[in-house]
């Protein structure tokens, strides 16, 4: 009974019977639900980012001109340990709102970039006969040429990437696209 227990106060707060009931109260289920919602938003944005990265790499989209300061959007504070311990549910909600606003601004920028891409694709309207002639110039096997023709006519973004690449690399690029789409 006289032997001291290290970190008794911390152990008591972790394993004690008391439960927070005011602003700081949040059950594990509530935390999981909040984190799941944020993870869903992040994965949705991640997929869209990958698509935009591909379009930018193919010079089909330009995302320049969006001068957004991430620090101002997230509004992060650089306080010490005391400040972090005193975070309330209200401040967590404020961070979530700021994060949601950041996502909205980013989504708007992506929508505008996508609109620019659609305009670019509309300018790339190439008659199907020209696509066929272009594929014939590559001297592909008959089955590969047929699959490539159907693929490129159904995928305008891929068609733009194909047309935009150097002529000496077209055949390799096309075969890679078909393999990635599991057509070959």
C-alpha positions in Angstrom: 0.0 0.0 0.0 2.9 2.3 0.5 4.5 1.6 -2.8 3.9 4.4 -5.3 2.3 3.7 -8.7 3.8 5.5 -11.6 1.5 7.6 -13.7 -1.5 6.9 -11.4 -3.4 10.0 -12.5 -3.1 9.1 -16.2 -4.1 5.5 -15.6 -7.1 6.7 -13.5 -8.2 9.0 -16.3 -7.9 6.2 -18.9 -9.5 3.4 -16.9 -11.6 5.2 -14.3 -15.4 5.0 -14.0 -16.0 8.6 -14.9 -17.4 9.6 -18.3 -17.2 13.0 -19.8 -20.7 14.4 -20.3 -20.2 18.0 -21.7 -18.5 19.4 -24.7 -15.5 17.1 -24.6 -17.7 14.0 -24.5 -17.4 11.8 -27.6 -17.8 8.1 -27.8 -15.5 5.8 -29.8 -18.4 5.2 -32.2 -18.9 8.9 -32.8 -15.1 9.3 -33.5 -15.2 6.4 -35.9 -18.2 7.8 -37.7 -16.6 11.2 -38.1 -13.3 9.6 -39.3 -15.2 7.3 -41.7 -16.9 10.3 -43.2 -13.7 12.2 -43.6 -12.0 9.1 -45.1 -14.8 8.8 -47.7 -14.3 12.4 -48.7 -10.5 11.9 -49.0 -10.8 8.8 -51.1 -13.3 10.5 -53.5 -11.0 13.4 -53.9 -8.0 11.0 -54.3 -9.6 9.2 -57.2 -10.4 12.5 -58.9 -6.9 13.8 -58.3 -5.5 10.7 -60.1 -7.7 11.4 -63.1 -6.6 15.0 -63.2 -3.0 14.1 -62.9 -3.4 11.8 -65.9 -5.0 14.5 -67.9 -2.3 17.1 -67.0 0.4 14.6 -67.9 -1.2 14.2 -71.3 -1.4 18.0 -71.7 -5.2 17.8 -71.9 -5.9 19.8 -68.8 -4.3 22.8 -67.2 -4.8 23.4 -63.5 -2.6 26.5 -63.4 -4.0 29.7 -62.0 -5.5 28.3 -58.8 -3.7 30.2 -56.1 -5.1 28.7 -53.0 -3.1 28.8 -49.8 -3.5 25.5 -48.0 -2.7 27.0 -44.6 -5.4 29.6 -44.8 -7.9 26.9 -45.8 -7.1 24.5 -43.0 -6.5 27.4 -40.5 -4.2 25.2 -38.4 -3.0 26.5 -35.1 0.5 25.8 -33.8 -0.2 25.8 -30.1 1.5 23.8 -27.3 0.4 20.8 -25.4 -1.9 22.7 -23.1 -3.8 24.1 -26.1 -4.1 20.7 -27.6 -5.5 19.2 -24.4 -8.0 22.0 -24.1 -9.5 21.3 -27.6 -13.2 21.1 -27.4 -15.7 19.5 -29.6 -16.5 23.0 -31.0 -12.9 23.4 -32.2 -13.0 20.0 -33.8 -16.2 20.9 -35.6 -14.7 24.1 -36.7 -11.7 22.2 -38.2 -14.2 19.8 -39.9 -16.0 22.8 -41.4 -12.8 24.3 -42.6 -11.8 21.0 -44.1 -15.1 20.7 -45.9 -14.7 24.2 -47.3 -11.3 23.3 -48.5 -12.7 20.3 -50.3 -15.4 22.4 -51.8 -12.9 24.9 -53.2 -10.8 22.1 -54.5 -13.8 20.4 -56.1 -14.8 23.7 -57.8 -11.3 24.0 -59.2 -11.5 20.4 -60.5 -14.9 21.1 -62.1 -13.6 24.1 -63.9 -10.6 22.1 -65.1 -12.9 19.3 -66.3 -15.0 21.8 -68.1 -11.9 23.1 -69.9 -11.0 19.5 -70.7 -14.5 18.9 -72.3 -14.0 22.0 -74.4 -10.6 20.7 -75.5 -12.2 17.3 -76.4 -14.9 18.9 -78.4 -12.2 20.6 -80.4 -10.6 17.2 -80.9 -13.6 15.8 -82.8 -12.0 13.5 -85.2 -14.0 11.6 -87.7 -14.0 7.8 -87.2 -12.6 7.2 -90.7 -9.5 9.3 -89.8 -9.0 7.2 -86.6 -9.2 4.0 -88.7 -6.7 5.4 -91.3 -4.3 6.4 -88.5 -4.5 2.9 -87.0 -3.9 1.3 -90.4 -0.7 3.4 -90.7 0.6 1.7 -87.5 0.3 -1.7 -89.3 -1.3 -3.4 -86.3 -2.7 -6.9 -86.4 -6.3 -7.1 -87.5 -7.7 -8.1 -84.1 -5.6 -5.4 -82.3 -6.7 -2.8 -84.8 -10.4 -3.6 -84.3 -10.0 -3.5 -80.5 -8.1 -0.2 -80.7 -10.6 1.4 -83.0 -13.5 0.5 -80.7 -11.6 1.6 -77.6 -10.5 4.9 -79.0 -13.9 5.8 -80.3 -15.5 5.1 -76.9 -12.8 6.9 -74.9 -12.3 10.5 -76.1 -9.7 11.3 -73.4 -7.6 8.3 -74.5 -8.0 9.3 -78.1 -6.7 12.7 -77.3 -3.7 11.2 -75.5 -3.1 8.9 -78.4 -3.2 11.6 -81.0 -1.0 13.9 -78.9 1.9 11.5 -78.5 4.8 11.4 -81.0 4.3 9.2 -84.1 7.2 6.9 -83.3 5.7 6.1 -79.9 2.0 5.8 -80.9 2.0 2.1 -81.3 3.6 1.4 -77.9 1.3 3.9 -76.2 -1.7 2.4 -77.8 -0.8 -1.2 -76.8 -0.1 0.0 -73.3 -3.6 1.7 -73.1 -5.2 -1.5 -74.4 -3.4 -3.7 -71.9 -4.3 -1.3 -69.0 -7.9 -1.4 -70.1 -7.6 -5.3 -70.1 -8.6 -5.4 -73.8 -5.4 -7.2 -74.8 
